[in-house]
Amino acid sequence: MKWNTKQLDGFLNQPAENQPLFVCVYGDDSGLTTEYAQKLAEHVCEDINDPFLVNRFRVEDVVDNPTCLLEAVQTISFAAGHKLVYLQGVSKDLPANVKDKVNKAIVHVLDNLTEGTTFVFAASGYDAKLALIKQIEKHSDAVAVRCFQDNDISIKQLLQKRLADEGKTMQPDAMAFMLNNLGNDRAITQSEIDKLFVYTLHEDKITIQHCLDTLSAAPSVNAFKLCDAIGLRQKEQVETFLHHLKEEGQDPTMILAMVIRHIRRLLQAQLMQSNGMSLDQAMMSLKPPVFYGKQEFGAQVRSYPKKRLETALERLYILQHQSRAGGVNPDLLVERGLMALAF
C-alpha cells in the first residue's frame, strides 16, 4: 500500500488496532523519516523499551547476519503484546554492497510477514522509483510512506504547536525569519527550535533577535545591516559592516548572495507598487514579508531609482560569477564590488 504523511498522521491518532505488518517510511528528509518511524514504533508496540516485545537492529547487524531480520519477525514474542522489529540506519548513502545486502534482507521479511509482528524502518534518501519501494507498495500487508521535506506550512504548524505547548508567542517577523531559514531536515529543525526555547526559557515572547542569537544557520545581523546600508547608499556604513563581517569570518559568497536577494526584493516591491499596490501592501506581499526594519526597507524602495537597481543587480550577478571563478581573492573582489554600490 502507498500512504502519504497525512494518512500516517491519521493512523497515529487512532487506537493501535489493525496494525500493518510492515511499514517503510522513506524520503529525502532523513530527520522526518526517522521521526515518523520512531512514532510508528511507539504506536504499534505497547512498550517500546520491553526487550521481550521489541527487537532493534542496525544496518551493521544485518551485514553481519543477513537472516537476523527474518528470524526476528518469525520468532514468537515471549510477552502477550504485539511484537515490533525495528531496523535503523537505512540510507541511500550506504556503500552499494551494504545497501544491497540490507535491501535483500528487507525483501525476505516482506515475503514472510507474520501476524502479531510489525516490521518498521526508515529509509533516508530512498526514492519512489526504487524496486524495493514499488514492491512494498504492491504488498497488501505492507505500507510505504513517502515523506517530503518540510515547507512553510508544515514548519509553521510545528512552531505553533511548540509555542502552544510552551505557553509562548512569537513576533511575526521572528516567525517569518524562522520559516525562511528552516526546513531542509526535520531533525535539524527540531534541534534549532529546542535551542531557541532553551534560550528564551524565561521569556514569554520570542523576538527576531532571539532567533538571530540562536539559529545556527542564521546570517549575522551585520549582513542585514550591510544590505540596508547598500540600499540607502551609506558608504561609511557599508565599509563598517563589511569590516565586521570579515572579522566574524563570514563567507563572502554568502554575503554577496544576501545582497543580491535584498536588491531583488527592492525591485519586486517597486514592481508591485507600479501595479497599484501601496508600499505597505507590497512589503507584506513579499516572501517572506517585511516585518523587521520596515521603515528602512520602505525608504530604500522609495529612494533607489529602478534603473539603478536593475544595473546594480546585473553587476552583482557578474561579481558573483567572478568570485566563484577563482584567480582573484573573493574577499577583496566582493568588498570592492559592494563598496561601489554605495555611491
Legacy VTK file of the C-alpha trace (Angstrom):
# vtk DataFile Version 3.0
C-alpha trace
ASCII
DATASET POLYDATA
POINTS 343 float
0.000 0.000 0.000
1.007 3.586 -0.561
0.400 6.228 2.117
1.186 9.905 2.404
2.083 11.584 5.704
-1.497 12.796 6.178
-2.722 9.192 6.161
0.093 8.232 8.520
-0.854 11.040 10.896
-4.430 9.766 10.836
-3.248 6.267 11.708
-1.084 7.574 14.553
-4.044 9.471 16.005
-6.218 6.338 16.161
-6.102 3.494 18.711
-3.488 0.878 17.899
-5.756 -1.599 16.134
-5.429 -3.462 12.796
-1.692 -2.944 12.751
0.116 -3.118 9.415
2.688 -5.907 9.355
5.351 -3.920 7.527
5.973 -0.147 7.317
8.689 1.714 5.408
8.979 5.484 5.864
11.151 6.986 3.140
12.097 10.290 1.515
14.740 12.995 1.251
14.332 14.424 4.749
16.244 11.985 6.951
15.133 13.741 10.128
11.451 13.496 9.208
11.627 9.850 8.095
13.403 8.911 11.326
10.903 10.876 13.420
7.916 9.182 11.795
9.487 5.721 12.083
10.016 6.312 15.794
6.415 7.482 16.236
5.202 4.389 14.414
7.335 2.114 16.557
5.936 3.688 19.723
2.390 3.426 18.373
2.378 -0.228 17.359
4.184 -1.513 20.441
2.752 -1.465 23.958
6.161 -0.787 25.497
8.977 0.346 23.203
11.527 -0.437 25.929
10.378 -4.006 26.588
13.091 -6.370 25.228
10.533 -9.179 25.020
8.353 -7.107 22.686
10.998 -5.239 20.688
13.913 -6.395 18.540
16.101 -3.477 17.449
18.636 -3.830 14.664
21.194 -1.602 12.983
22.399 -1.931 9.414
25.664 -3.367 10.775
23.716 -6.223 12.376
22.179 -7.139 9.037
25.562 -7.088 7.303
26.969 -9.443 9.953
23.907 -11.708 9.905
21.650 -11.247 6.830
18.936 -13.539 8.267
18.572 -11.725 11.610
15.551 -9.673 10.491
13.657 -12.667 9.136
14.433 -14.708 12.252
13.199 -11.875 14.485
9.947 -11.456 12.538
9.215 -15.173 12.663
10.061 -15.605 16.351
7.018 -15.553 18.642
7.064 -12.889 21.360
7.628 -14.063 24.930
5.119 -11.424 26.045
1.447 -11.213 25.164
1.582 -7.898 23.298
2.151 -7.001 19.667
5.801 -7.503 18.684
7.969 -4.894 16.966
11.047 -5.456 14.809
12.723 -2.094 14.291
15.567 -1.558 11.786
17.572 1.684 11.952
20.279 3.254 9.817
18.991 2.528 6.299
20.127 5.261 3.909
20.855 5.820 0.233
24.344 6.937 1.307
25.347 3.451 2.460
28.029 1.692 0.389
26.465 -0.145 -2.549
27.374 -3.621 -1.283
25.952 -2.865 2.179
22.766 -1.377 0.745
22.315 -4.425 -1.485
22.580 -6.823 1.491
20.171 -4.759 3.585
17.615 -4.457 0.777
17.693 -8.224 0.196
17.175 -8.861 3.916
14.213 -6.476 3.900
12.671 -8.241 0.892
12.955 -11.583 2.724
10.953 -10.061 5.582
8.379 -8.684 3.151
7.933 -12.158 1.636
7.480 -13.802 5.042
5.322 -11.499 7.172
3.919 -12.895 10.408
0.700 -11.951 12.203
1.302 -10.270 15.549
4.586 -8.681 14.460
5.215 -5.319 12.760
8.457 -4.551 10.948
9.318 -0.819 10.823
12.204 1.041 9.216
13.075 4.487 7.835
14.897 4.705 4.503
16.578 8.078 4.260
17.012 9.329 0.703
15.189 6.394 -0.905
13.179 7.286 -3.995
9.691 6.174 -5.075
11.160 4.716 -8.269
13.268 2.133 -6.434
12.275 -1.506 -6.961
12.106 -2.080 -3.191
9.620 0.755 -2.673
7.457 -0.402 -5.576
7.455 -3.936 -4.176
6.332 -2.668 -0.768
3.553 -0.576 -2.316
2.164 -3.621 -4.137
2.002 -5.747 -0.977
-1.434 -5.816 0.686
0.005 -6.116 4.234
2.790 -3.554 3.827
2.815 0.247 3.758
5.284 2.629 2.117
5.013 6.205 3.413
6.752 8.921 1.423
7.962 11.992 3.325
8.729 15.238 1.550
10.886 17.992 3.002
9.116 20.466 5.243
7.575 23.566 3.679
6.431 26.859 5.210
3.067 25.381 6.188
4.441 22.311 7.982
7.187 24.285 9.753
4.670 26.922 10.840
2.375 24.197 12.209
5.322 22.663 14.064
6.339 26.021 15.526
2.782 26.908 16.526
2.347 23.578 18.311
5.615 24.002 20.174
4.718 27.594 21.101
1.350 26.467 22.420
2.974 23.646 24.403
5.494 26.070 25.924
2.955 28.862 26.546
4.896 31.332 24.398
4.166 33.660 21.489
6.389 34.659 18.573
6.544 38.012 16.853
5.514 37.912 13.143
8.969 38.946 11.917
10.553 36.198 14.023
8.122 33.638 12.594
8.873 34.779 9.040
12.597 34.559 9.743
12.305 31.002 11.097
10.216 29.881 8.107
12.840 31.325 5.777
15.776 29.606 7.481
14.484 26.144 8.422
13.157 23.147 6.536
15.897 21.046 4.942
15.915 18.440 7.695
13.326 17.838 10.412
15.952 16.713 12.942
17.893 19.966 12.480
14.655 21.961 12.627
13.670 20.311 15.915
17.155 20.884 17.312
17.086 24.589 16.389
13.613 25.014 17.908
14.752 23.240 21.089
17.738 25.573 21.308
15.514 28.624 20.805
13.179 27.561 23.626
16.057 26.899 25.993
17.478 30.344 25.173
14.092 32.005 25.820
13.291 29.890 28.881
12.179 32.887 30.945
10.693 34.883 28.043
7.014 34.824 27.062
7.514 36.386 23.631
10.140 35.283 21.115
11.625 38.080 19.002
13.681 38.075 15.824
16.749 38.936 17.904
16.270 35.712 19.863
16.207 33.825 16.544
19.315 35.588 15.256
21.107 34.803 18.518
20.376 31.079 18.445
19.795 29.806 14.910
22.954 28.083 13.672
22.197 28.814 10.026
21.149 32.419 10.715
23.148 35.036 8.865
24.933 37.588 11.021
22.817 40.603 11.920
25.615 42.674 10.363
24.751 41.103 6.983
21.221 42.535 7.235
22.620 45.900 8.282
25.024 45.805 5.332
22.123 45.236 2.926
20.258 48.225 4.337
23.379 50.392 4.177
23.836 49.483 0.485
20.159 50.169 -0.187
20.440 53.567 1.494
23.841 54.200 -0.207
25.608 54.890 3.079
29.258 54.430 2.081
30.767 54.642 5.562
28.222 52.200 7.000
28.864 49.738 4.177
32.585 49.861 4.936
31.930 49.372 8.658
29.649 46.359 8.268
31.943 44.748 5.691
34.755 45.057 8.235
32.586 43.496 10.971
31.587 40.603 8.722
35.210 39.995 7.748
36.196 39.905 11.434
33.390 37.383 12.080
34.838 35.160 9.341
31.667 35.291 7.243
31.836 33.696 3.786
31.972 36.465 1.109
29.801 34.380 -1.253
27.095 34.213 1.439
27.289 37.986 1.934
27.025 38.549 -1.801
24.028 36.202 -2.083
22.222 38.125 0.662
22.836 41.468 -1.057
21.551 40.057 -4.363
18.438 38.795 -2.580
17.938 42.204 -0.964
18.217 44.122 -4.261
15.778 41.695 -5.903
13.272 42.264 -3.087
13.539 46.040 -3.569
12.827 45.602 -7.274
9.894 43.280 -6.557
8.393 45.832 -4.171
8.774 48.598 -6.776
7.075 46.397 -9.401
4.148 45.708 -7.055
3.804 49.456 -6.456
3.761 50.140 -10.185
0.906 47.617 -10.423
-1.200 49.584 -7.963
-0.183 48.311 -4.513
0.646 50.651 -1.678
4.189 50.416 -0.309
2.939 48.682 2.836
0.938 46.161 0.783
3.985 45.491 -1.405
6.235 44.865 1.588
3.705 42.477 3.134
3.301 40.622 -0.192
6.989 39.744 -0.442
8.053 36.235 0.604
8.899 36.403 3.411
7.075 39.672 4.188
8.997 42.647 5.537
8.337 42.776 9.277
11.734 43.694 10.634
13.154 47.080 9.539
10.071 48.165 7.556
10.991 51.844 7.794
14.492 51.287 6.374
13.244 48.945 3.633
10.476 51.364 2.635
12.956 54.237 2.411
15.102 52.197 0.027
12.149 51.300 -2.197
11.205 54.976 -2.430
14.686 56.443 -2.939
16.539 53.911 -5.088
15.826 54.551 -8.827
14.524 51.453 -10.613
17.091 51.685 -13.428
19.914 51.931 -10.920
18.595 48.883 -9.038
18.462 46.877 -12.266
22.021 47.903 -13.135
23.173 47.054 -9.614
21.605 43.594 -9.874
23.350 42.939 -13.224
26.692 43.958 -11.721
26.106 41.777 -8.674
25.479 38.708 -10.846
28.727 39.401 -12.721
30.510 39.853 -9.388
29.061 36.560 -8.146
30.377 34.756 -11.221
33.817 36.349 -10.855
34.029 35.469 -7.154
33.403 31.804 -7.968
35.752 31.638 -10.954
38.913 31.681 -8.853
42.148 33.507 -9.553
41.186 36.582 -7.516
40.778 36.852 -3.744
36.965 36.613 -3.300
37.044 38.724 -0.100
38.731 41.588 -1.907
36.550 41.206 -5.002
33.283 41.232 -3.036
34.417 44.108 -0.795
35.303 46.361 -3.742
32.167 45.420 -5.658
29.824 46.131 -2.750
31.575 49.392 -1.879
30.954 50.555 -5.453
27.206 50.069 -4.965
27.138 52.512 -2.082
27.959 55.557 -4.200
LINES 1 344
343 0 1 2 3 4 5 6 7 8 9 10 11 12 13 14 15 16 17 18 19 20 21 22 23 24 25 26 27 28 29 30 31 32 33 34 35 36 37 38 39 40 41 42 43 44 45 46 47 48 49 50 51 52 53 54 55 56 57 58 59 60 61 62 63 64 65 66 67 68 69 70 71 72 73 74 75 76 77 78 79 80 81 82 83 84 85 86 87 88 89 90 91 92 93 94 95 96 97 98 99 100 101 102 103 104 105 106 107 108 109 110 111 112 113 114 115 116 117 118 119 120 121 122 123 124 125 126 127 128 129 130 131 132 133 134 135 136 137 138 139 140 141 142 143 144 145 146 147 148 149 150 151 152 153 154 155 156 157 158 159 160 161 162 163 164 165 166 167 168 169 170 171 172 173 174 175 176 177 178 179 180 181 182 183 184 185 186 187 188 189 190 191 192 193 194 195 196 197 198 199 200 201 202 203 204 205 206 207 208 209 210 211 212 213 214 215 216 217 218 219 220 221 222 223 224 225 226 227 228 229 230 231 232 233 234 235 236 237 238 239 240 241 242 243 244 245 246 247 248 249 250 251 252 253 254 255 256 257 258 259 260 261 262 263 264 265 266 267 268 269 270 271 272 273 274 275 276 277 278 279 280 281 282 283 284 285 286 287 288 289 290 291 292 293 294 295 296 297 298 299 300 301 302 303 304 305 306 307 308 309 310 311 312 313 314 315 316 317 318 319 320 321 322 323 324 325 326 327 328 329 330 331 332 333 334 335 336 337 338 339 340 341 342
